[in-house]
Amino acid sequence: MHASASPSTTSTTAPGGPGRARVLRWRVVDIVVASVIGVASGLIFLLWNIGYLGPKALLEPLLPGVQGLLDGPWLFAGVLGALIIRKPGAAIYTETLAAVVSALIGNQWGGFLTIEAGLVQGLGAELIFLLFLYRAWSLPVAVLAGAGAAIAGGINNLILWYAGADAAFTVVYLVSTTVSGAVIAGGLSWFLARGLAATGALDRFASGRERRALV
């Protein structure tokens, strides 16, 4: 990514109205805010690293693989970062940074594998926003991005942590984690971004200006 105090623009007209070109180059404020999102998300990851253990113990005996419903809180950083920053690479950056914070402070999965998981999950969300050419930031797109992060992360987990799992477990786990990613990482992140924008905290971003214009 490349930051600039005087960002270049594309010739594509943005949703903000005629004559307003989409700015795709990262600014210093983009990096700062994305970093804040990533670090704050990493701290939430750390809390969920412990908090998920109780629900996991209840769900696993009911149906092996259904513990994927608990994955959503580890997937939201990339979607939220992309919805707010609206620049290429935002999902990968925020999700990976959150994983780095979790890894540096320490967790039960090891440093490298935590960072690798964050990168994969961020890539899953990023590909959805790329598919829409970084033009669509609606609730359905956010839900798809959350599902994309979950599918990428779920496949990664099946390879690294559930190798040799039978077909039933694989299907249940992938469906469960996809639902969790779509609802928590996708839907809740979209509402959170909208709530932040409504306060005026995001007025330096297209996401904030767009929301405030509707109020």
Stockholm file with secondary structure:
# STOCKHOLM 1.0

chainA/1-215         MHASASPSTTSTTAPGGPGRARVLRWRVVDIVVASVIGVASGLIFLLWNIGYLGPKALLEPLLPGVQGLLDGPWLFAGVLGALIIRKPGAAIYTETLAAVVSALIGNQWGGFLTIEAGLVQGLGAELIFLLFLYRAWSLPVAVLAGAGAAIAGGINNLILWYAGADAAFTVVYLVSTTVSGAVIAGGLSWFLARGLAATGALDRFASGRERRALV
#=GR chainA/1-215 SS CCBCSSCCCCSSBCTTCTTCBCCCSBCHHHHHHHHHHHHHHHHHHHHHHHHTHHHHHHHTTTSTTGGGGGCGGGTHHHHHHHHHHCSTTHHHHHHHHHHHHHHHHCCTTCHHHHHHHHHHHHHHHHHHHHHTTTCCCSHHHHHHHHHHHHHHHHHHHHHHTSTTCCHHHHHHHHHHHHHHIIIIIIIIHHHHHHHHHHTTTTTTSHHHHHHHHHC
#=GC SS_cons         CCBCSSCCCCSSBCTTCTTCBCCCSBCHHHHHHHHHHHHHHHHHHHHHHHHTHHHHHHHTTTSTTGGGGGCGGGTHHHHHHHHHHCSTTHHHHHHHHHHHHHHHHCCTTCHHHHHHHHHHHHHHHHHHHHHTTTCCCSHHHHHHHHHHHHHHHHHHHHHHTSTTCCHHHHHHHHHHHHHHIIIIIIIIHHHHHHHHHHTTTTTTSHHHHHHHHHC
//
